[in-house]
Amino acid sequence: MQIAAEDCYAVGQRIAEQRGAQLASAQTVTEGGQTVCRVVLLIPGQNGQRPRREEVVVSG
């Protein structure tokens, strides 16, 4: 099953919304012969700290 870039972006938006984060990027990549979505989120910092970067890999 192939994952389209648009689908990865939609998945990334959904994950960001669930976690109260901002979507930084969503890419379709191949890992170990399997096509997956690599989603990068920016989690808001607390007490004036910088946002924290979190990377999530979602399989199709």
Secondary structure, 3 states (H helix, E strand, C coil): CCCCHHHHHHHHHHHHHHHCCEEEEEEEEEECCEEEEEEEEEECCCCCCCCEEEEEEEEC
